[in-house]
Amino acid sequence: MKVLKIFIILFVVANFSELKSAETNDILKNKILKNVRCLICQGQSVYDSESEFASSIKLIVDRKINEGLKEKQIYQFLREKYGDWVIFDPQLNKNTYVLWLLPLLLFLFGGAIIYKKIILNKNNKI
């Protein structure tokens, strides 16, 4: 009787861990698919798209997760196959310096202009 109870407990624990693993895989899959651009539907993620390309990417990502690849490895695979454009959140590298630094430079330049206008207005009022 004790053996049967232990067997039932182990069976239940194994099934719950498998369910948790499947849920974790679905969460990871959705996260990746929301960050991958559909090359057919411009501006749409693969997660939102219903094109054939999106369907094939969904299958590829699912297969890669089941093979045990990590998130970064899947992104690397997609970059190698489709280029940097396929990822919505590009990495900082020599090709994307302008993309990452231009908003910061524009913000600083605009702040300098506003600061200069405020200083000039103060000096004119005095």
TORTOR-136966 format. One line per field, with one value per residue: residue number from 1; residue in three letters; chain; x, y, z of N, C-alpha, C in turn. Coordinates in Angstrom, 2 decimals, decimal comma, m for minus. Layout:
residues N
n [NUM | ...]
res [ala | ...]
chain [A | ...]
n_c1 [X | ...]
n_c2 [Y | ...]
n_c3 [Z | ...]
ca_c1 [X | ...]
ca_c2 [Y | ...]
ca_c3 [Z | ...]
c_c1 [X | ...]
c_c2 [Y | ...]
c_c3 [Z | ...]
This chain:
residues 126
n [1 | 2 | 3 | 4 | 5 | 6 | 7 | 8 | 9 | 10 | 11 | 12 | 13 | 14 | 15 | 16 | 17 | 18 | 19 | 20 | 21 | 22 | 23 | 24 | 25 | 26 | 27 | 28 | 29 | 30 | 31 | 32 | 33 | 34 | 35 | 36 | 37 | 38 | 39 | 40 | 41 | 42 | 43 | 44 | 45 | 46 | 47 | 48 | 49 | 50 | 51 | 52 | 53 | 54 | 55 | 56 | 57 | 58 | 59 | 60 | 61 | 62 | 63 | 64 | 65 | 66 | 67 | 68 | 69 | 70 | 71 | 72 | 73 | 74 | 75 | 76 | 77 | 78 | 79 | 80 | 81 | 82 | 83 | 84 | 85 | 86 | 87 | 88 | 89 | 90 | 91 | 92 | 93 | 94 | 95 | 96 | 97 | 98 | 99 | 100 | 101 | 102 | 103 | 104 | 105 | 106 | 107 | 108 | 109 | 110 | 111 | 112 | 113 | 114 | 115 | 116 | 117 | 118 | 119 | 120 | 121 | 122 | 123 | 124 | 125 | 126]
res [met | lys | val | leu | lys | ile | phe | ile | ile | leu | phe | val | val | ala | asn | phe | ser | glu | leu | lys | ser | ala | glu | thr | asn | asp | ile | leu | lys | asn | lys | ile | leu | lys | asn | val | arg | cys | leu | ile | cys | gln | gly | gln | ser | val | tyr | asp | ser | glu | ser | glu | phe | ala | ser | ser | ile | lys | leu | ile | val | asp | arg | lys | ile | asn | glu | gly | leu | lys | glu | lys | gln | ile | tyr | gln | phe | leu | arg | glu | lys | tyr | gly | asp | trp | val | ile | phe | asp | pro | gln | leu | asn | lys | asn | thr | tyr | val | leu | trp | leu | leu | pro | leu | leu | leu | phe | leu | phe | gly | gly | ala | ile | ile | tyr | lys | lys | ile | ile | leu | asn | lys | asn | asn | lys | ile]
chain [A | A | A | A | A | A | A | A | A | A | A | A | A | A | A | A | A | A | A | A | A | A | A | A | A | A | A | A | A | A | A | A | A | A | A | A | A | A | A | A | A | A | A | A | A | A | A | A | A | A | A | A | A | A | A | A | A | A | A | A | A | A | A | A | A | A | A | A | A | A | A | A | A | A | A | A | A | A | A | A | A | A | A | A | A | A | A | A | A | A | A | A | A | A | A | A | A | A | A | A | A | A | A | A | A | A | A | A | A | A | A | A | A | A | A | A | A | A | A | A | A | A | A | A | A | A]
n_c1 [0,82 | 1,96 | 3,82 | 2,18 | 1,04 | 3,32 | 4,03 | 1,81 | 2,09 | 4,57 | 3,87 | 1,94 | 3,49 | 5,37 | 3,72 | 2,76 | 5,13 | 5,75 | 3,61 | 4,14 | 6,54 | 5,70 | 4,07 | 5,95 | 7,48 | 5,58 | 5,25 | 7,83 | 7,96 | 5,91 | 7,00 | 9,30 | 8,17 | 6,73 | 8,72 | 9,83 | 9,94 | 7,53 | 8,33 | 6,75 | 4,35 | 4,69 | 5,81 | 4,39 | 4,36 | 5,49 | 3,94 | 1,45 | 0,78 | m0,74 | 0,38 | 1,96 | 4,70 | 4,91 | 3,64 | 5,44 | 7,71 | 6,73 | 6,49 | 9,18 | 10,37 | 9,02 | 9,94 | 12,69 | 12,68 | 11,74 | 13,91 | 15,64 | 17,03 | 18,14 | 16,75 | 18,42 | 19,96 | 18,05 | 17,28 | 19,75 | 19,95 | 17,78 | 18,64 | 20,94 | 19,79 | 17,80 | 18,69 | 19,54 | 17,34 | 15,02 | 14,56 | 12,84 | 14,02 | 16,95 | 20,44 | 23,21 | 25,64 | 28,27 | 26,82 | 24,49 | 24,94 | 24,21 | 21,45 | 20,96 | 22,25 | 21,45 | 18,82 | 19,50 | 21,45 | 19,89 | 18,09 | 19,84 | 20,81 | 18,43 | 17,80 | 19,95 | 19,41 | 16,96 | 17,80 | 19,62 | 17,88 | 16,33 | 18,26 | 19,05 | 16,62 | 16,32 | 18,52 | 17,82 | 15,58 | 16,56]
n_c2 [m1,19 | 1,25 | 1,55 | 1,96 | 4,46 | 6,08 | 5,79 | 7,03 | 9,65 | 10,37 | 10,19 | 12,23 | 14,49 | 14,43 | 14,89 | 17,50 | 18,98 | 18,66 | 20,00 | 22,58 | 23,03 | 22,99 | 25,25 | 27,23 | 27,03 | 27,91 | 30,57 | 31,58 | 31,14 | 32,87 | 35,31 | 35,48 | 35,39 | 37,77 | 39,60 | 39,25 | 40,27 | 40,19 | 39,48 | 39,69 | 41,04 | 44,17 | 45,88 | 44,39 | 41,98 | 38,56 | 37,13 | 38,41 | 38,17 | 36,44 | 35,34 | 33,11 | 33,06 | 33,89 | 31,76 | 29,70 | 30,60 | 30,51 | 27,75 | 27,03 | 28,35 | 27,08 | 24,46 | 24,84 | 25,60 | 23,24 | 21,66 | 22,50 | 24,89 | 28,09 | 31,40 | 33,47 | 31,98 | 31,20 | 33,69 | 34,37 | 32,37 | 33,11 | 35,66 | 35,00 | 33,58 | 35,32 | 37,92 | 41,03 | 42,67 | 41,25 | 41,13 | 42,97 | 44,40 | 45,56 | 44,68 | 46,42 | 47,28 | 47,80 | 48,45 | 49,54 | 51,78 | 54,46 | 54,25 | 53,77 | 55,90 | 58,34 | 59,27 | 60,00 | 61,98 | 63,89 | 64,55 | 65,71 | 67,86 | 69,28 | 69,92 | 71,59 | 73,74 | 74,65 | 75,32 | 77,36 | 79,27 | 79,88 | 80,98 | 83,19 | 84,61 | 85,23 | 86,95 | 89,05 | 90,09 | 91,19]
n_c3 [0,00 | 0,76 | m1,25 | m3,45 | m2,78 | m2,80 | m5,48 | m6,72 | m5,75 | m6,89 | m9,58 | m9,81 | m9,14 | m11,22 | m13,44 | m12,87 | m12,98 | m15,65 | m16,85 | m15,94 | m17,25 | m19,93 | m19,89 | m19,34 | m21,66 | m23,54 | m22,73 | m23,21 | m25,98 | m26,91 | m26,09 | m27,67 | m30,26 | m30,29 | m30,51 | m32,96 | m36,27 | m38,83 | m42,08 | m44,28 | m43,61 | m43,11 | m40,27 | m38,45 | m35,83 | m35,73 | m34,02 | m34,14 | m36,80 | m39,61 | m41,83 | m44,24 | m43,89 | m41,20 | m39,96 | m40,54 | m39,15 | m36,55 | m36,22 | m36,48 | m34,27 | m32,18 | m32,56 | m32,10 | m29,40 | m28,27 | m28,87 | m27,01 | m27,10 | m25,98 | m25,39 | m26,45 | m28,23 | m30,08 | m31,14 | m32,29 | m34,25 | m35,90 | m36,69 | m38,18 | m40,26 | m41,38 | m41,11 | m39,35 | m39,41 | m38,85 | m36,14 | m33,70 | m31,60 | m31,87 | m31,43 | m29,87 | m32,02 | m34,45 | m36,72 | m35,78 | m34,23 | m34,83 | m34,80 | m32,08 | m30,78 | m31,96 | m31,05 | m28,39 | m28,83 | m30,21 | m28,18 | m26,28 | m27,82 | m28,31 | m25,65 | m25,05 | m26,74 | m25,69 | m23,10 | m23,70 | m24,80 | m22,54 | m20,81 | m22,38 | m22,44 | m19,72 | m19,36 | m21,04 | m19,74 | m17,43]
ca_c1 [0,00 | 2,86 | 4,43 | 1,17 | 0,94 | 4,54 | 3,92 | 0,82 | 2,69 | 5,58 | 3,15 | 1,33 | 4,57 | 5,94 | 2,78 | 2,73 | 6,36 | 5,64 | 2,69 | 4,84 | 7,53 | 4,98 | 3,63 | 7,15 | 7,82 | 4,62 | 5,57 | 9,05 | 7,61 | 5,17 | 7,93 | 10,16 | 7,37 | 6,33 | 9,91 | 10,30 | 9,19 | 7,07 | 8,92 | 5,68 | 3,45 | 5,58 | 5,41 | 3,66 | 5,18 | 5,09 | 2,88 | 0,19 | 0,56 | m1,30 | 0,96 | 2,66 | 6,01 | 4,73 | 3,33 | 6,67 | 8,57 | 6,14 | 6,88 | 10,63 | 10,64 | 8,51 | 10,87 | 13,96 | 12,46 | 11,67 | 15,27 | 16,36 | 17,78 | 17,79 | 16,20 | 19,47 | 20,36 | 17,00 | 17,45 | 20,95 | 19,58 | 16,92 | 19,49 | 21,80 | 18,98 | 17,00 | 19,34 | 19,22 | 16,05 | 13,92 | 14,36 | 12,36 | 14,90 | 18,30 | 21,56 | 24,14 | 26,85 | 28,77 | 25,80 | 23,32 | 25,33 | 23,40 | 20,09 | 20,89 | 22,79 | 20,80 | 17,81 | 20,18 | 22,06 | 18,82 | 17,59 | 20,82 | 20,83 | 17,20 | 17,95 | 20,89 | 18,70 | 15,99 | 18,58 | 20,16 | 16,76 | 15,95 | 19,33 | 18,95 | 15,41 | 16,61 | 19,44 | 17,07 | 14,62 | 17,30]
ca_c2 [0,00 | 2,40 | 1,66 | 2,55 | 5,88 | 6,74 | 5,81 | 8,04 | 10,96 | 10,62 | 10,39 | 13,57 | 15,48 | 14,42 | 15,55 | 18,93 | 19,59 | 18,68 | 21,09 | 23,84 | 23,15 | 23,36 | 26,63 | 28,06 | 27,04 | 28,78 | 31,96 | 31,90 | 31,18 | 34,11 | 36,43 | 35,52 | 35,71 | 39,19 | 40,41 | 38,92 | 41,01 | 39,45 | 40,11 | 39,87 | 42,09 | 45,18 | 46,52 | 43,46 | 40,90 | 37,22 | 36,73 | 39,00 | 37,93 | 35,16 | 34,99 | 31,82 | 33,27 | 33,90 | 30,38 | 28,91 | 31,06 | 29,97 | 26,34 | 26,97 | 28,75 | 26,00 | 23,34 | 25,20 | 25,55 | 21,82 | 21,12 | 22,92 | 26,12 | 29,23 | 32,55 | 34,15 | 31,10 | 31,27 | 34,99 | 34,28 | 31,55 | 33,92 | 36,71 | 34,40 | 33,14 | 36,39 | 39,22 | 41,79 | 43,34 | 40,41 | 41,33 | 44,32 | 45,03 | 45,26 | 44,77 | 47,51 | 46,89 | 48,88 | 48,82 | 50,17 | 52,89 | 55,64 | 53,96 | 53,87 | 57,16 | 59,51 | 59,86 | 60,64 | 63,21 | 64,84 | 64,99 | 66,63 | 69,05 | 70,02 | 70,45 | 72,71 | 74,86 | 75,16 | 75,95 | 78,61 | 80,21 | 80,29 | 81,85 | 84,46 | 85,32 | 85,78 | 88,07 | 90,15 | 90,65 | 91,86]
ca_c3 [0,00 | 0,79 | m2,56 | m4,32 | m2,43 | m3,29 | m6,94 | m7,07 | m5,47 | m7,92 | m10,83 | m9,76 | m9,18 | m12,57 | m14,35 | m12,60 | m13,48 | m17,11 | m17,18 | m15,71 | m18,32 | m21,14 | m19,72 | m19,48 | m23,08 | m24,23 | m22,39 | m23,96 | m27,40 | m27,15 | m25,92 | m28,86 | m31,44 | m30,23 | m30,81 | m34,30 | m37,29 | m40,01 | m43,26 | m45,27 | m43,09 | m42,56 | m39,03 | m37,59 | m35,28 | m36,14 | m33,09 | m34,60 | m38,22 | m40,04 | m43,13 | m44,30 | m43,28 | m39,75 | m39,54 | m40,57 | m38,05 | m35,32 | m36,15 | m36,26 | m32,87 | m31,34 | m32,68 | m31,44 | m27,95 | m27,91 | m28,97 | m25,81 | m27,31 | m25,14 | m26,11 | m27,23 | m29,32 | m31,11 | m31,81 | m33,11 | m35,42 | m36,78 | m37,28 | m39,20 | m41,40 | m41,99 | m40,94 | m38,14 | m39,59 | m38,40 | m34,70 | m33,40 | m30,62 | m32,36 | m30,49 | m30,11 | m32,72 | m35,31 | m37,71 | m35,14 | m33,35 | m35,14 | m34,34 | m30,62 | m30,26 | m32,53 | m30,14 | m27,26 | m29,33 | m30,48 | m26,88 | m25,71 | m28,66 | m28,00 | m24,29 | m25,11 | m27,37 | m24,71 | m22,02 | m24,22 | m24,92 | m21,20 | m20,34 | m23,12 | m21,98 | m18,39 | m19,50 | m21,69 | m18,78 | m16,35]
c_c1 [0,86 | 3,49 | 3,45 | 1,02 | 2,15 | 4,49 | 2,95 | 1,39 | 3,72 | 4,93 | 2,56 | 2,39 | 5,18 | 5,02 | 2,72 | 3,99 | 6,35 | 4,70 | 3,36 | 5,87 | 6,85 | 4,51 | 4,80 | 7,56 | 6,86 | 4,90 | 6,80 | 8,76 | 6,89 | 6,08 | 8,80 | 9,36 | 6,91 | 7,50 | 10,48 | 9,37 | 8,77 | 7,60 | 7,89 | 4,78 | 4,31 | 4,99 | 4,64 | 4,62 | 4,66 | 3,94 | 1,51 | m0,18 | 0,00 | m0,72 | 1,64 | 4,04 | 5,91 | 4,44 | 4,58 | 7,63 | 8,05 | 6,53 | 8,38 | 10,96 | 10,18 | 9,46 | 12,19 | 13,82 | 12,42 | 13,02 | 16,13 | 17,19 | 17,26 | 17,32 | 17,25 | 19,92 | 19,32 | 17,08 | 18,66 | 20,67 | 18,76 | 17,71 | 20,36 | 21,01 | 18,30 | 17,62 | 18,87 | 17,83 | 14,89 | 13,61 | 13,94 | 13,32 | 16,35 | 19,36 | 22,43 | 25,40 | 27,23 | 27,74 | 24,63 | 23,70 | 24,45 | 21,98 | 19,95 | 21,31 | 22,09 | 19,71 | 18,44 | 20,81 | 21,01 | 18,24 | 18,55 | 20,88 | 19,60 | 17,25 | 18,88 | 20,22 | 17,72 | 16,71 | 19,11 | 19,07 | 16,35 | 16,98 | 19,25 | 17,73 | 15,62 | 17,50 | 18,74 | 16,13 | 15,31 | 17,76]
c_c2 [1,26 | 2,64 | 2,32 | 4,05 | 6,65 | 6,86 | 6,90 | 9,44 | 11,31 | 10,90 | 11,80 | 14,65 | 15,56 | 15,13 | 17,05 | 19,61 | 19,66 | 19,79 | 22,44 | 24,09 | 23,58 | 24,81 | 27,59 | 28,15 | 27,94 | 30,25 | 32,42 | 32,05 | 32,49 | 35,33 | 36,59 | 35,97 | 37,17 | 40,11 | 40,12 | 39,57 | 40,06 | 40,18 | 40,34 | 41,03 | 43,14 | 45,81 | 45,62 | 42,40 | 39,57 | 36,73 | 37,21 | 38,63 | 36,54 | 34,72 | 33,63 | 31,93 | 33,22 | 32,49 | 29,52 | 29,31 | 30,54 | 28,51 | 26,19 | 27,29 | 27,66 | 24,80 | 23,62 | 25,17 | 24,10 | 21,13 | 21,55 | 24,19 | 27,22 | 30,38 | 33,22 | 33,30 | 31,12 | 32,59 | 34,97 | 33,47 | 32,37 | 35,05 | 36,16 | 34,04 | 34,31 | 37,77 | 39,93 | 42,43 | 42,55 | 40,59 | 42,78 | 45,07 | 44,73 | 45,43 | 45,97 | 46,92 | 48,00 | 49,31 | 49,58 | 51,30 | 54,11 | 55,44 | 54,16 | 55,25 | 58,41 | 60,08 | 60,56 | 61,96 | 64,28 | 65,39 | 66,00 | 67,94 | 69,91 | 70,64 | 71,65 | 73,95 | 75,48 | 75,89 | 77,30 | 79,67 | 80,73 | 81,27 | 83,20 | 85,26 | 85,92 | 87,01 | 89,28 | 90,82 | 91,45 | 93,20]
c_c3 [0,00 | m0,58 | m3,53 | m4,05 | m2,95 | m4,82 | m7,39 | m6,85 | m6,54 | m9,27 | m10,90 | m9,87 | m10,58 | m13,56 | m14,13 | m13,12 | m15,01 | m17,56 | m17,01 | m16,81 | m19,62 | m21,07 | m19,88 | m20,94 | m23,87 | m23,96 | m23,16 | m25,44 | m27,73 | m27,04 | m27,17 | m30,08 | m31,45 | m30,59 | m32,20 | m35,31 | m38,41 | m41,25 | m44,36 | m44,87 | m42,41 | m41,30 | m38,08 | m37,06 | m35,82 | m35,27 | m33,58 | m36,03 | m38,49 | m41,40 | m43,06 | m43,67 | m41,76 | m39,23 | m39,52 | m39,45 | m36,72 | m35,14 | m35,85 | m34,81 | m31,92 | m31,36 | m31,97 | m29,93 | m27,49 | m28,02 | m27,79 | m25,99 | m26,40 | m26,03 | m27,00 | m28,41 | m30,45 | m31,86 | m32,73 | m34,38 | m36,41 | m37,43 | m38,40 | m40,45 | m42,13 | m41,85 | m39,68 | m38,20 | m38,97 | m36,91 | m34,45 | m32,48 | m31,00 | m31,27 | m30,85 | m30,76 | m33,69 | m36,36 | m37,10 | m34,19 | m33,58 | m34,62 | m32,84 | m30,11 | m30,79 | m31,63 | m28,94 | m27,68 | m29,62 | m29,18 | m26,26 | m26,50 | m28,39 | m26,61 | m24,27 | m25,73 | m26,38 | m23,58 | m22,47 | m24,36 | m23,55 | m20,63 | m21,05 | m22,69 | m20,60 | m18,50 | m20,15 | m20,71 | m17,69 | m16,77]
